[in-house]
Amino acid sequence: MTNLLIFLYNLGMAGKSSVGAMLNSLVPISQLNQGKAAKIISSLGPDDIKIIVKNNEPMAAIIPISRFSELIEAEEMMKEMNHG
């Protein structure tokens, strides 16, 4: 799971090299528990990714649906290449 989160993070950070941008992508799980999920999700830009961390460990990612679709498409292409 960690490799997927690293991949998602790198995907979201393409073209963004500042440490500030990296830190802004991290969201403590406690913020979701405090009812801030809607605000976090609505703040996502088309190329943004938020990494949810619990006890300083990446646990999940929030990505725009367009990015999710791209990942599914890429996964299907890789499966076809491996089995075709």
C-alpha positions as CSV (number, residue, x, y, z in Angstrom):
1,M,0.0,0.0,0.0
2,T,2.8,2.4,0.8
3,N,4.2,2.1,-2.8
4,L,0.8,3.1,-4.1
5,L,0.7,6.1,-1.9
6,I,4.2,7.1,-3.0
7,F,3.1,6.7,-6.6
8,L,0.0,8.8,-6.0
9,Y,2.1,11.5,-4.2
10,N,4.6,11.6,-7.0
11,L,1.7,11.8,-9.5
12,G,0.2,14.8,-7.7
13,M,3.6,16.5,-7.2
14,A,4.6,16.5,-10.8
15,G,5.7,20.0,-11.6
16,K,5.6,21.1,-7.9
17,S,9.0,21.0,-6.3
18,S,8.6,23.1,-3.2
19,V,8.7,21.6,0.3
20,G,5.6,23.7,1.1
21,A,3.6,22.0,-1.7
22,M,4.7,18.6,-0.3
23,L,3.7,19.6,3.2
24,N,0.3,21.0,2.0
25,S,-0.5,17.6,0.5
26,L,-0.4,15.9,4.0
27,V,-3.6,15.8,6.0
28,P,-3.8,14.4,9.5
29,I,-6.6,12.0,9.9
30,S,-7.8,14.0,12.9
31,Q,-8.9,16.8,10.5
32,L,-11.3,14.3,8.9
33,N,-12.6,13.3,12.3
34,Q,-13.2,17.0,13.0
35,G,-15.7,17.3,10.1
36,K,-13.3,19.0,7.7
37,A,-13.5,16.3,5.0
38,A,-15.8,18.4,2.8
39,K,-13.5,21.4,3.0
40,I,-10.4,19.3,2.1
41,I,-12.2,17.7,-0.8
42,S,-13.6,20.9,-2.2
43,S,-10.1,22.5,-2.0
44,L,-8.7,19.9,-4.4
45,G,-7.5,21.2,-7.7
46,P,-7.5,19.0,-10.8
47,D,-3.8,18.0,-10.2
48,D,-3.9,17.9,-6.4
49,I,-3.6,14.9,-4.2
50,K,-4.0,14.8,-0.4
51,I,-2.3,12.1,1.6
52,I,-4.1,11.2,4.8
53,V,-1.6,10.4,7.6
54,K,-2.2,8.7,10.9
55,N,0.6,8.7,13.5
56,N,2.9,10.1,10.8
57,E,2.2,7.2,8.5
58,P,0.5,7.5,5.1
59,M,-2.9,5.7,5.3
60,A,-4.9,6.8,2.3
61,A,-5.1,9.3,-0.5
62,I,-7.8,11.7,-1.7
63,I,-7.6,12.4,-5.4
64,P,-9.8,14.0,-8.0
65,I,-12.0,11.6,-9.9
66,S,-10.2,12.5,-13.1
67,R,-7.0,11.3,-11.6
68,F,-8.7,8.1,-10.4
69,S,-10.0,7.4,-13.9
70,E,-6.5,7.9,-15.3
71,L,-5.1,5.4,-12.7
72,I,-7.8,2.8,-13.6
73,E,-7.0,3.2,-17.3
74,A,-3.3,2.9,-16.7
75,E,-3.9,-0.3,-14.6
76,E,-6.0,-1.8,-17.4
77,M,-3.4,-1.0,-20.0
78,M,-0.7,-2.6,-17.8
79,K,-2.8,-5.8,-17.3
80,E,-3.3,-6.0,-21.1
81,M,0.4,-5.7,-21.7
82,N,1.2,-8.4,-19.2
83,H,-1.5,-10.8,-20.3
84,G,-1.8,-10.0,-24.0
